[in-house]
């Protein structure tokens, strides 16, 4: 998909492939094509979009929905936050249950039975 206007070729450090966006298109060759959506400048200087997701195929200005590294990082960070919330909830219950058992008059019997059931 070609866009109107021309954009300068970006500088990419050696060994890295820029994903490219509309303001800073990727300099690509057949050996350095990035995964996902990217903007690039063709040999005639036209700014072009290579869509890698359905959102950009339908609307070039839409937010990219490709499974890129940044998206995977956001997903991993959300999973970590969810896990931490579940762990905090479990810790609250564990401490409350432990206190209830230790405060119970038959705490020694309950703990001995628990150890037996756990095989210890």
N, C-alpha and C positions, 0 to 999 in steps of 0.2 A: 504494500500500500504506500503510495507516494503522498507526501505532504507538500504543500506549497512552501517556497522559501528555501534558502540554503543555510547550512550550518557548518561551522568549522569542524575539522576532524579533531577528535580528542587525543590527548597524549595519554597513553597507557604504559605503565612501567613494564619493563621487559619481563616476559614469562607470565603476565596476567592478561586475562581477557575481560574487558569492560562489558557490562551488560548493556549499557547505553540507555539514555533516555532522550526525550525530544530535544532538550537543550544541550545535551552532550552525547551525541550519537557514538556508537561503538565503531571502531576501526576493525573490520572483520576480513578474514580471508577464508577460503574453504577449510583451512586447518584450525581456525580460531573462532568458529561460530559458537557463541554462547548458548546455553540452554535457556529456554523460556523466551519471553518477549524481549525484543531489543530494537532500538532505532539505529540506523546506519546511513551513511552517505554513499550513494552509488557513484560510479566513475564520472557521471555527468554532473555531480554535485547536488543531486536531488536528495532530500531527506526522505527516508523510507522507514516504515515500520514492518518488522517481521513478527507477526503475532504468534504467540505460543499458547495462548489460552482463548477460550471461547468468548470471554468478556471483551477482549481486544479485537477479535475477529469481527464481532458485531459492532463495536464502537471503539475506534482507535484511541480516543481520549479517555476511555474508561480506566479504572484502576486495574492494574495487572493482577490476575489471580493465579499466575504460574506458581508451581511449587518450587520456589527458589530458596536459597539459603536463609534469607531474612524471614521468609514466611515460616520455614521450619523452625527457626530460632524462636519466633513468637509462639508457635504451637508448643514447643518444648518448655518455654518459660511458663505458659499457662498450665501445662500438665504439672510442672513443679509446684506452682502456687496451689493448684487443686490438691496435690498430694500433701503439701504442708498443712492445708486446712483440715484434711481428713485425719492426718496424724495428730494435730492439736486436739481435735474432737475426741479421738481415741485415747489420747493421754489424759484428758479431763475425766473421761469415764473410768479409765484404769485407776487413776489416783482416788477417785471417789469410791470405787469398788474396794480397793485395797484398804482404805480407811474404814469402810463399813465392816469388812471382815475382821480387821485388827481390833475394832471396837466391840465386836460381838463376844459374848461370854464364852462361846465355844470356838474361839478363833484357832486355838491349837489343833483341835479335831478337824476343823474345816481345812486348815493348811496341810495337815498330814494326809487327809483324803485327797486333796488336790495334787500333792506330790505323788501319791500312789497312782492316781489316774494318769498323770503325765509321765509315769514310768521312771520316776526319780527316787 
